[in-house]
Amino acid sequence: MKIEVLEKDATTIRIAVKGADVPLMNALRRIGLAEVPAMAIDEVVMIENSSILQDEMIAHRLGLVPLKTDLDNYSLPEDCECKSEFGCGQCRVTLTLNAEATEGTRPVYSGELVSENSEVVPVSDKIPILKLAKGQKLKLEAYARLGQGKNHAKWQPVCVCAYKYYPKIQVPKEKCEDCTKCADICSKKVLAMKGEKVDVRDLLACNLCMDCVEACPKKEEGIQVGWEKDDFIMNIETNGVLTPERVLQEATKILDKQLNEFEEQLKVEVQ
């Protein structure tokens, strides 16, 4: 199997995977969505709340604030040695919020959350939590823990985790009448006219919709669109809690662990 990084930035990665199969790609996709851990606020202790919003609504909003995640220094609560429902310094991070409107109505943003760990902070300082009218106050303690997307969406580290077949396009070598139809109908601008012939401008943008094939006036001798059976393109976009390459690395580790556990169970059953 060969992997090639096509695009990468702080929150997205696009890779070409060659020599794989659908079960492997789908397993990585599902694990990335549901099992790669991320940090999120799980419990909130309200000390003072004179705002218009109920405690439960504020706690829900805080839980959906994405937090930068440190997987190297924190454990899932069920894997932590403390075995405590309250958690410890190895599986829990405390954040505090103390906001008050003294002069007039003002918004309270995620940047006002103060974390005991400078590595576990909101991804963005500009996520609105609520508004306080003059004289209103909000004071609370929040406890963040690692969790998995299969238990709640707030622990899902990715916005997008998807794959598609690697496209394969064959265009007529000779010019043909009305050959602009297939190029004009392509919403992804995969095809373009080069002189009097159709040229493949951006192969990887093709989503295999087949609109160009249906629009081609020459069905048998015209444009042909297919895909490589064992080659794929995978896109991962995170919400900032983890880098996309870390999500992919953790997904492969989890898959490897699950396969080893499955193998051990098979040995026990055979015996």
Backbone bond lengths (Angstrom), bond angles and torsions (degrees), N, CA, C in turn:
res aa  C-N    CA-C-N  psi(-1)  N-CA   C-N-CA  omega(-1)  CA-C   N-CA-C  phi
1 M - - - 1.460 - - 1.523 109.83 -
2 K 1.323 116.50 135.70 1.453 122.15 179.25 1.526 109.98 -120.36
3 I 1.334 115.91 139.82 1.465 121.68 -179.97 1.522 108.82 -123.14
4 E 1.319 115.33 131.02 1.467 121.24 177.96 1.527 109.08 -126.66
5 V 1.327 116.16 127.45 1.458 120.75 177.43 1.525 108.47 -81.13
6 L 1.329 116.33 118.62 1.462 121.58 -178.77 1.526 111.87 -90.38
7 E 1.337 116.26 -42.81 1.461 122.28 178.57 1.519 108.75 -146.03
8 K 1.325 116.19 148.61 1.463 119.06 177.46 1.515 110.25 -159.84
9 D 1.333 115.54 136.52 1.459 121.02 169.71 1.526 108.10 -143.29
10 A 1.319 117.57 -160.18 1.464 120.34 -173.21 1.526 113.49 -65.02
11 T 1.334 117.43 -30.77 1.464 119.88 -174.44 1.523 114.30 -122.51
12 T 1.321 119.23 -8.98 1.465 121.11 -177.38 1.521 111.19 -131.63
13 I 1.320 114.11 150.63 1.463 120.34 173.63 1.520 107.92 -145.03
14 R 1.316 114.96 142.90 1.453 122.11 179.06 1.518 107.55 -130.61
15 I 1.322 116.88 120.52 1.454 120.38 -175.31 1.527 110.45 -127.11
16 A 1.325 115.14 151.99 1.461 122.07 171.69 1.516 107.72 -104.29
17 V 1.318 115.82 125.35 1.468 121.90 -179.53 1.527 107.78 -113.77
18 K 1.323 116.48 117.46 1.460 121.05 -177.24 1.518 110.09 -115.89
19 G 1.337 115.35 136.56 1.450 120.69 -179.01 1.514 113.61 87.01
20 A 1.329 117.30 23.11 1.472 122.11 178.87 1.527 109.34 -108.23
21 D 1.332 115.99 -172.80 1.458 120.23 176.00 1.525 109.44 -139.30
22 V 1.316 116.19 169.95 1.458 121.94 -175.63 1.529 112.80 -61.96
23 P 1.349 120.19 -44.68 1.477 118.71 179.08 1.528 113.79 -56.81
24 L 1.331 117.66 -40.12 1.458 120.65 179.00 1.521 111.20 -65.92
25 M 1.319 117.26 -47.63 1.459 120.88 -178.51 1.528 111.00 -63.41
26 N 1.330 116.27 -40.58 1.460 119.16 -179.37 1.525 111.31 -69.51
27 A 1.337 116.94 -33.70 1.468 120.35 177.29 1.524 110.50 -64.87
28 L 1.329 117.24 -43.94 1.465 120.93 178.31 1.527 110.74 -63.99
29 R 1.332 116.19 -38.98 1.469 120.12 179.00 1.523 110.92 -63.16
30 R 1.317 116.77 -47.71 1.464 120.82 -177.29 1.528 111.75 -67.22
31 I 1.326 116.78 -39.46 1.468 119.79 179.10 1.518 110.39 -67.15
32 G 1.331 117.30 -41.09 1.464 120.26 177.61 1.517 112.40 -59.75
33 L 1.312 116.59 -36.44 1.464 120.89 -179.91 1.528 112.78 -78.04
34 A 1.327 116.56 -38.98 1.464 119.38 -165.62 1.522 116.06 -114.04
35 E 1.340 119.17 -19.20 1.459 118.49 -169.91 1.522 115.66 -126.31
36 V 1.323 118.71 -15.47 1.470 119.37 175.76 1.527 107.95 -70.48
37 P 1.336 119.67 122.75 1.471 121.40 -174.64 1.529 112.65 -69.73
38 A 1.317 114.71 151.05 1.462 122.38 173.69 1.524 107.99 -144.88
39 M 1.318 115.79 158.75 1.465 121.59 -178.96 1.531 109.63 -92.19
40 A 1.332 116.04 137.05 1.464 121.26 175.76 1.522 109.30 -155.29
41 I 1.320 116.09 154.20 1.460 121.21 178.00 1.528 109.28 -69.27
42 D 1.327 115.54 126.84 1.463 120.40 -175.87 1.526 112.60 -113.44
43 E 1.326 117.66 -30.28 1.455 121.49 179.61 1.526 109.63 -134.38
44 V 1.339 116.32 144.45 1.465 121.86 179.72 1.526 108.57 -132.96
45 V 1.323 116.05 130.79 1.467 121.81 174.80 1.522 107.57 -107.61
46 M 1.334 116.40 114.10 1.458 121.65 -179.82 1.534 109.72 -83.59
47 I 1.306 116.08 120.84 1.464 121.29 176.87 1.523 110.13 -93.23
48 E 1.324 116.72 -42.38 1.464 121.53 176.48 1.514 108.64 -152.91
49 N 1.331 115.70 129.51 1.464 120.91 178.99 1.525 109.22 -144.20
50 S 1.323 115.69 101.86 1.465 120.28 177.44 1.529 110.93 -109.46
51 S 1.355 116.52 15.73 1.464 121.05 178.94 1.525 109.35 -77.68
52 I 1.326 115.76 176.13 1.468 120.64 -178.97 1.528 111.74 -78.97
53 L 1.345 117.35 -18.32 1.459 121.04 -177.89 1.520 111.47 -86.29
54 Q 1.328 115.16 144.92 1.459 120.81 177.47 1.531 110.38 -72.07
55 D 1.341 115.44 157.81 1.461 120.65 -179.97 1.529 111.39 -55.98
56 E 1.335 116.60 -43.43 1.466 120.79 -176.90 1.525 111.79 -63.84
57 M 1.327 117.26 -37.51 1.455 120.43 179.92 1.533 110.69 -67.19
58 I 1.313 116.82 -41.78 1.469 120.43 178.66 1.525 110.41 -65.03
59 A 1.338 116.73 -42.29 1.462 120.55 178.87 1.528 110.82 -61.98
60 H 1.325 116.34 -39.18 1.467 120.26 178.64 1.527 110.60 -64.45
61 R 1.319 117.37 -42.61 1.465 120.96 179.09 1.519 111.35 -65.40
62 L 1.310 116.99 -39.51 1.461 120.23 178.45 1.526 111.18 -64.72
63 G 1.328 116.36 -37.08 1.456 119.97 179.27 1.514 113.20 -63.39
64 L 1.328 117.27 -27.64 1.461 121.03 -178.35 1.525 113.08 -90.74
65 V 1.334 117.40 3.12 1.469 120.59 174.55 1.529 107.80 -79.03
66 P 1.337 119.36 115.22 1.474 120.16 -179.27 1.530 111.59 -67.37
67 L 1.324 115.39 133.63 1.460 121.72 -179.34 1.528 110.08 -114.16
68 K 1.319 116.26 137.50 1.459 120.09 174.88 1.523 108.91 -59.56
69 T 1.315 115.96 134.61 1.463 121.26 -169.57 1.522 111.66 -110.53
70 D 1.327 115.40 135.71 1.461 122.93 176.64 1.529 108.06 -112.72
71 L 1.330 116.15 95.47 1.465 120.33 -177.24 1.522 112.61 -78.94
72 D 1.330 116.82 -15.41 1.466 119.46 -176.70 1.520 112.64 -80.72
73 N 1.331 118.17 -26.43 1.465 121.09 -174.27 1.530 114.06 -113.86
74 Y 1.329 117.03 -1.56 1.469 119.75 179.90 1.523 110.39 -128.35
75 S 1.328 115.16 151.02 1.464 122.04 -178.51 1.523 109.77 -117.76
76 L 1.317 114.98 156.92 1.463 119.31 170.66 1.527 108.67 -62.15
77 P 1.330 119.42 143.00 1.473 121.26 -178.42 1.520 113.60 -52.43
78 E 1.337 117.13 -38.18 1.467 119.66 -178.40 1.528 112.40 -73.46
79 D 1.335 117.17 -17.84 1.467 120.68 179.30 1.528 113.12 -100.70
80 C 1.327 117.06 -5.55 1.464 120.57 -176.17 1.529 110.79 -74.75
81 E 1.322 116.01 145.33 1.464 121.10 -178.78 1.520 112.72 -68.35
82 C 1.329 118.53 -22.43 1.466 120.31 -177.08 1.528 112.43 -66.84
83 K 1.328 117.07 -31.27 1.471 122.07 179.78 1.529 111.85 53.48
84 S 1.322 116.78 32.18 1.462 121.30 -177.67 1.525 110.15 -107.81
85 E 1.322 116.21 141.34 1.462 119.39 177.52 1.528 111.55 -70.55
86 F 1.319 117.22 -18.31 1.458 121.04 178.86 1.529 112.01 -89.44
87 G 1.326 117.62 -17.00 1.447 121.35 178.98 1.521 112.73 83.44
88 C 1.332 114.74 176.85 1.461 121.07 179.24 1.523 108.55 -146.12
89 G 1.319 116.33 -172.87 1.450 120.68 -178.13 1.512 114.15 -67.18
90 Q 1.352 117.36 -11.71 1.453 120.97 179.28 1.525 113.29 -95.08
91 C 1.315 116.76 -10.01 1.479 118.63 -177.98 1.525 112.77 -138.11
92 R 1.335 117.83 5.98 1.463 119.57 -177.91 1.524 110.05 -144.77
93 V 1.324 115.69 143.53 1.465 122.53 176.52 1.527 107.88 -123.82
94 T 1.320 116.59 133.12 1.458 121.52 179.65 1.527 110.31 -98.71
95 L 1.331 115.40 132.68 1.461 122.09 175.33 1.523 108.44 -124.58
96 T 1.303 117.64 143.40 1.463 121.90 179.38 1.521 110.08 -121.56
97 L 1.319 114.30 154.20 1.464 121.03 177.35 1.521 108.17 -140.66
98 N 1.313 116.32 127.82 1.466 122.04 179.43 1.528 107.47 -138.43
99 A 1.325 115.96 97.45 1.470 121.22 -175.56 1.518 109.87 -125.95
100 E 1.324 116.14 144.43 1.461 121.63 179.70 1.526 109.31 -147.85
101 A 1.326 115.74 141.18 1.463 121.61 175.68 1.526 108.46 -99.15
102 T 1.322 116.24 110.40 1.472 120.72 -175.64 1.530 112.87 -101.18
103 E 1.318 117.42 -29.78 1.466 120.34 -174.62 1.519 113.52 -109.94
104 G 1.286 117.61 -25.42 1.465 121.00 -178.47 1.515 109.98 177.61
105 T 1.329 117.40 -174.59 1.463 121.37 179.75 1.525 110.47 -64.44
106 R 1.317 115.48 133.74 1.461 119.41 179.13 1.527 110.34 -146.74
107 P 1.348 116.79 149.21 1.469 119.82 176.52 1.515 111.62 -81.55
108 V 1.322 115.17 153.67 1.464 121.99 173.94 1.523 106.85 -111.42
109 Y 1.329 115.42 124.42 1.456 120.43 -175.80 1.529 111.35 -108.50
110 S 1.331 114.66 164.56 1.464 121.07 -179.68 1.526 112.17 -61.89
111 G 1.329 117.54 -25.38 1.455 120.85 179.38 1.513 113.74 -64.73
112 E 1.326 117.39 -14.31 1.455 120.96 178.82 1.521 112.92 -84.77
113 L 1.335 117.12 -5.76 1.461 120.74 174.12 1.527 108.84 -73.79
114 V 1.315 116.48 126.72 1.466 121.97 -179.24 1.530 108.12 -106.03
115 S 1.341 116.01 119.16 1.463 121.24 -176.97 1.521 110.50 -99.82
116 E 1.345 115.46 146.18 1.460 119.89 175.48 1.523 111.84 -73.77
117 N 1.337 116.79 -14.44 1.467 122.41 177.66 1.526 108.17 -121.68
118 S 1.311 116.41 118.30 1.463 120.39 -177.44 1.520 113.11 -66.68
119 E 1.347 117.26 -12.96 1.462 121.16 178.79 1.527 112.14 -87.45
120 V 1.324 116.74 -17.60 1.472 121.31 -179.75 1.525 108.06 -113.15
121 V 1.307 115.99 89.76 1.469 123.20 -177.33 1.522 108.58 -136.22
122 P 1.343 118.12 163.41 1.467 119.66 176.92 1.529 112.05 -56.42
123 V 1.312 115.81 142.08 1.462 121.54 178.93 1.524 110.74 -60.95
124 S 1.334 116.33 -37.53 1.462 121.77 178.21 1.528 109.72 -128.30
125 D 1.336 115.72 142.95 1.470 120.24 177.73 1.519 112.61 -84.35
126 K 1.322 118.14 -5.85 1.462 121.99 -171.61 1.527 113.92 -110.61
127 I 1.326 117.17 24.71 1.471 120.29 176.28 1.524 108.25 -84.88
128 P 1.351 119.23 116.22 1.469 120.39 -178.34 1.526 111.76 -71.78
129 I 1.315 116.27 135.80 1.466 121.65 178.56 1.524 110.51 -103.27
130 L 1.323 117.05 -48.23 1.461 122.05 177.21 1.523 108.58 -168.19
131 K 1.351 115.91 176.99 1.461 121.94 174.71 1.526 109.36 -116.69
132 L 1.313 115.05 140.69 1.459 121.48 177.35 1.528 108.92 -110.96
133 A 1.322 116.16 131.07 1.463 120.75 172.83 1.528 109.11 -82.74
134 K 1.313 116.12 166.99 1.459 120.48 -177.41 1.532 110.82 -56.36
135 G 1.347 115.20 128.45 1.458 120.62 179.55 1.513 114.42 91.39
136 Q 1.331 117.85 -11.08 1.460 120.27 179.47 1.524 110.78 -85.56
137 K 1.344 115.40 153.96 1.460 120.44 -175.26 1.525 110.30 -142.86
138 L 1.318 115.12 147.81 1.467 121.12 175.88 1.521 108.85 -134.67
139 K 1.327 115.68 120.76 1.460 121.23 178.30 1.521 108.51 -135.00
140 L 1.336 116.52 127.86 1.460 119.62 -174.68 1.525 111.07 -155.72
141 E 1.328 114.03 166.01 1.460 122.85 169.92 1.528 107.28 -122.49
142 A 1.327 116.30 133.74 1.463 121.09 -179.81 1.521 109.09 -122.35
143 Y 1.330 115.50 144.12 1.463 120.81 -178.32 1.524 108.94 -120.23
144 A 1.329 115.01 120.10 1.466 121.37 -178.43 1.519 109.85 -101.35
145 R 1.317 115.75 141.81 1.456 122.11 178.13 1.517 110.05 -137.33
146 L 1.331 115.50 160.87 1.452 120.39 171.74 1.524 109.20 -74.04
147 G 1.316 115.42 145.07 1.459 120.70 177.17 1.516 109.76 -155.91
148 Q 1.327 116.20 -178.99 1.460 121.78 -177.23 1.515 110.69 -124.06
149 G 1.325 114.79 148.08 1.454 120.70 -177.36 1.513 114.29 -61.30
150 K 1.343 117.49 -23.47 1.459 119.42 179.51 1.523 111.62 -69.44
151 N 1.332 117.31 -17.82 1.463 121.47 178.43 1.523 112.11 -94.85
152 H 1.326 117.36 -35.09 1.463 121.26 177.89 1.526 108.90 -162.96
153 A 1.320 116.53 143.92 1.461 120.95 -177.35 1.525 113.18 -63.84
154 K 1.337 117.87 -22.34 1.473 119.64 -179.31 1.527 111.60 -66.40
155 W 1.345 117.59 -20.00 1.457 121.77 178.25 1.528 112.21 -96.14
156 Q 1.303 117.81 11.55 1.465 121.08 179.86 1.526 109.04 -85.90
157 P 1.330 119.16 118.98 1.467 120.80 -173.89 1.520 114.70 -82.10
158 V 1.333 117.94 -9.16 1.463 120.43 -174.47 1.525 111.40 -120.75
159 C 1.319 114.95 148.49 1.465 121.43 170.01 1.523 109.94 -90.72
160 V 1.335 115.38 -38.23 1.463 122.38 179.86 1.519 108.46 -133.88
161 C 1.319 116.46 132.27 1.460 122.24 171.89 1.525 105.88 -146.50
162 A 1.324 116.50 96.22 1.459 120.53 -171.47 1.520 110.10 -145.36
163 Y 1.325 115.59 162.52 1.456 120.81 177.74 1.526 109.43 -141.33
164 K 1.314 115.97 161.51 1.453 122.17 175.14 1.529 108.48 -146.52
165 Y 1.318 115.58 163.16 1.456 119.38 175.49 1.527 110.54 -66.37
166 Y 1.320 116.02 149.72 1.462 121.57 175.35 1.527 107.26 -72.66
167 P 1.335 118.46 118.73 1.469 120.32 -174.41 1.527 113.64 -71.53
168 K 1.329 114.93 155.88 1.466 122.39 177.60 1.527 107.28 -138.71
169 I 1.326 116.72 120.59 1.466 121.36 -175.52 1.521 109.98 -125.83
170 Q 1.322 115.42 131.71 1.456 122.05 174.21 1.521 108.76 -117.38
171 V 1.316 117.14 125.83 1.463 122.07 -179.90 1.521 109.49 -109.31
172 P 1.329 117.87 152.57 1.473 120.78 178.77 1.533 111.14 -58.87
173 K 1.324 115.71 136.54 1.462 119.77 179.33 1.523 111.94 -76.10
174 E 1.320 115.15 -27.59 1.458 119.28 179.50 1.521 109.66 -101.92
175 K 1.332 115.58 156.12 1.461 119.44 178.67 1.518 109.60 -70.83
176 C 1.308 116.39 150.83 1.462 121.07 178.74 1.523 109.62 -139.54
177 E 1.294 115.73 161.54 1.464 120.32 -179.92 1.525 110.42 -72.11
178 D 1.322 114.75 144.25 1.474 121.67 177.87 1.527 112.61 56.87
179 C 1.336 117.36 30.80 1.462 118.54 -177.82 1.527 112.03 -74.90
180 T 1.315 117.47 -4.36 1.467 119.44 177.01 1.531 111.62 -75.79
181 K 1.332 118.10 -15.23 1.460 120.75 -176.26 1.535 111.82 -60.44
182 C 1.332 116.34 -44.96 1.466 119.22 -177.22 1.526 111.34 -68.90
183 A 1.341 116.22 -32.48 1.465 119.52 179.08 1.523 111.28 -74.24
184 D 1.313 116.49 -38.34 1.463 120.37 -176.98 1.525 112.64 -70.75
185 I 1.334 117.41 -31.64 1.465 120.01 -174.65 1.529 112.35 -81.89
186 C 1.327 117.31 -14.69 1.466 120.67 -176.31 1.525 110.45 -73.62
187 S 1.332 117.15 112.18 1.466 121.75 -177.86 1.533 112.12 -71.16
188 K 1.319 117.26 -23.22 1.463 121.79 -179.06 1.530 112.55 -89.60
189 K 1.346 116.61 -2.28 1.470 121.69 -179.92 1.532 111.08 57.29
190 V 1.341 115.48 40.25 1.457 120.40 177.18 1.526 110.70 -70.98
191 L 1.335 115.95 -35.98 1.460 122.21 -176.32 1.520 110.82 -105.99
192 A 1.316 115.42 151.23 1.462 121.20 177.13 1.521 108.44 -150.21
193 M 1.301 116.22 156.84 1.448 121.31 178.56 1.526 109.80 -83.35
194 K 1.316 115.56 132.43 1.463 122.50 175.37 1.521 106.85 -125.61
195 G 1.316 114.14 96.58 1.455 119.15 -171.65 1.518 110.00 71.77
196 E 1.309 116.50 -119.24 1.470 121.44 178.95 1.527 111.43 -109.34
197 K 1.326 116.82 14.54 1.459 120.78 -179.37 1.526 110.72 -124.00
198 V 1.309 115.03 159.73 1.472 121.43 176.40 1.526 108.79 -86.00
199 D 1.325 115.50 136.39 1.449 120.62 179.90 1.529 109.52 -126.26
200 V 1.333 117.22 143.36 1.466 121.90 177.30 1.525 107.86 -82.83
201 R 1.333 115.89 110.93 1.458 120.79 -175.47 1.528 112.22 -90.38
202 D 1.354 117.46 -40.40 1.471 121.58 -177.15 1.523 108.76 -141.33
203 L 1.329 115.81 86.19 1.465 121.12 -175.23 1.520 112.70 -60.52
204 L 1.335 117.56 -42.45 1.458 121.06 -173.19 1.526 112.96 -70.78
205 A 1.335 117.34 -15.71 1.465 119.99 178.16 1.519 112.28 -78.37
206 C 1.311 117.18 -13.14 1.472 121.00 -177.62 1.530 110.25 -64.63
207 N 1.341 116.46 129.66 1.468 120.76 177.49 1.524 112.15 -107.27
208 L 1.336 116.50 16.19 1.472 123.04 174.16 1.526 112.68 59.76
209 C 1.345 116.00 37.66 1.468 119.38 -179.89 1.527 112.57 -77.03
210 M 1.324 118.24 -19.51 1.464 125.47 177.49 1.526 113.90 70.60
211 D 1.316 119.01 12.88 1.473 120.74 178.04 1.521 111.28 -62.57
212 C 1.344 116.40 -38.39 1.459 119.57 -179.18 1.525 111.45 -66.36
213 V 1.332 117.07 -35.61 1.467 120.89 178.97 1.518 110.35 -66.75
214 E 1.329 116.62 -41.86 1.463 120.38 179.51 1.521 111.91 -68.84
215 A 1.330 117.50 -30.35 1.460 120.72 -178.68 1.522 112.69 -82.18
216 C 1.315 117.61 -18.41 1.466 121.12 -177.08 1.526 110.32 -67.29
217 P 1.325 118.63 126.79 1.471 120.90 -178.79 1.531 112.84 -68.56
218 K 1.326 117.94 -25.32 1.454 121.55 178.83 1.524 108.92 -102.94
219 K 1.308 116.60 99.88 1.457 120.64 -172.28 1.529 112.44 -68.79
220 E 1.321 118.46 -46.45 1.456 121.08 -174.48 1.525 112.02 -85.26
221 E 1.311 116.94 -37.08 1.460 120.62 -176.92 1.529 112.21 -99.94
222 G 1.312 117.02 2.32 1.459 120.93 -175.84 1.513 112.50 -88.22
223 I 1.317 115.66 -153.39 1.465 121.94 -176.34 1.529 110.31 -70.28
224 Q 1.338 116.29 141.24 1.453 122.65 -179.96 1.531 108.81 -123.32
225 V 1.325 116.32 128.71 1.466 121.49 -179.62 1.530 109.10 -121.33
226 G 1.313 115.58 129.97 1.465 120.91 177.79 1.516 109.81 -148.27
227 W 1.329 117.10 -158.60 1.459 120.84 179.88 1.526 110.47 -150.70
228 E 1.329 113.89 156.54 1.459 120.90 176.49 1.527 108.26 -79.60
229 K 1.327 117.06 126.67 1.460 121.65 -172.06 1.527 112.91 -61.18
230 D 1.330 118.32 -39.08 1.467 121.98 -173.54 1.521 113.04 -111.77
231 D 1.324 117.79 15.61 1.466 121.54 -179.37 1.524 109.57 -119.92
232 F 1.339 116.40 141.01 1.460 121.17 -174.94 1.527 110.93 -139.77
233 I 1.322 114.75 160.47 1.463 122.28 170.95 1.521 106.77 -119.86
234 M 1.324 116.68 126.97 1.470 121.53 -178.22 1.516 109.83 -116.64
235 N 1.334 116.19 134.36 1.460 122.84 178.14 1.524 109.34 -117.18
236 I 1.326 116.18 129.12 1.460 121.58 176.05 1.523 108.39 -127.90
237 E 1.324 115.72 126.68 1.466 121.27 175.83 1.524 108.16 -127.31
238 T 1.313 116.98 123.01 1.455 120.74 -178.72 1.528 110.61 -98.24
239 N 1.332 115.29 166.50 1.470 120.12 175.12 1.524 111.45 -91.97
240 G 1.337 117.04 11.04 1.451 121.50 175.71 1.516 114.77 101.51
241 V 1.336 118.05 -9.72 1.466 120.05 -178.37 1.526 111.31 -70.49
242 L 1.321 116.83 -32.27 1.461 123.72 176.37 1.518 108.81 -137.36
243 T 1.314 116.81 157.63 1.460 119.64 172.94 1.532 108.59 -73.76
244 P 1.326 118.55 151.60 1.472 119.40 -178.21 1.518 113.22 -62.31
245 E 1.357 117.10 -35.11 1.457 118.18 178.75 1.528 111.28 -68.57
246 R 1.338 117.50 -31.66 1.477 120.34 177.39 1.529 109.87 -68.41
247 V 1.331 117.23 -37.96 1.471 120.25 176.49 1.523 110.31 -59.96
248 L 1.324 116.33 -44.26 1.462 120.17 -179.71 1.527 111.32 -66.88
249 Q 1.322 117.31 -40.05 1.465 121.04 177.93 1.521 111.26 -63.32
250 E 1.335 116.99 -44.67 1.460 120.51 -179.96 1.522 111.04 -66.21
251 A 1.330 116.98 -36.23 1.468 120.49 178.92 1.526 111.01 -63.46
252 T 1.330 117.34 -40.26 1.469 119.89 178.35 1.528 111.28 -68.46
253 K 1.345 117.32 -36.59 1.465 120.50 177.68 1.526 110.81 -64.37
254 I 1.330 116.22 -43.91 1.465 120.50 -179.45 1.522 110.52 -64.87
255 L 1.337 116.59 -42.29 1.465 120.44 178.82 1.522 110.63 -62.58
256 D 1.330 116.97 -42.64 1.469 120.94 178.72 1.522 110.73 -62.09
257 K 1.328 116.97 -41.45 1.465 121.05 178.82 1.525 110.97 -64.37
258 Q 1.314 117.13 -42.56 1.457 120.96 -179.73 1.522 111.50 -64.94
259 L 1.333 117.05 -38.62 1.462 120.74 179.10 1.525 110.82 -67.74
260 N 1.332 116.90 -38.60 1.471 120.08 177.73 1.527 110.97 -65.33
261 E 1.339 116.44 -41.07 1.465 120.07 177.88 1.524 110.94 -64.54
262 F 1.316 116.30 -39.43 1.462 120.58 178.27 1.528 110.81 -63.69
263 E 1.332 116.05 -40.97 1.466 120.73 178.99 1.525 110.86 -63.96
264 E 1.333 117.02 -41.12 1.459 120.31 179.17 1.521 111.55 -65.22
265 Q 1.319 116.81 -39.45 1.463 120.41 178.70 1.529 111.26 -65.25
266 L 1.343 116.19 -36.48 1.452 119.73 177.42 1.536 111.19 -63.41
267 K 1.336 115.26 -40.25 1.479 119.25 179.11 1.513 110.63 -63.09
268 V 1.337 116.70 -40.39 1.464 120.53 179.90 1.525 110.19 -65.02
269 E 1.333 117.55 -42.16 1.462 120.72 -178.58 1.513 111.34 -66.49
270 V 1.326 117.08 -37.74 1.457 121.26 179.92 1.527 110.76 -66.38
271 Q 1.322 116.68 -38.31 1.466 120.08 179.43 1.533 110.83 -68.53
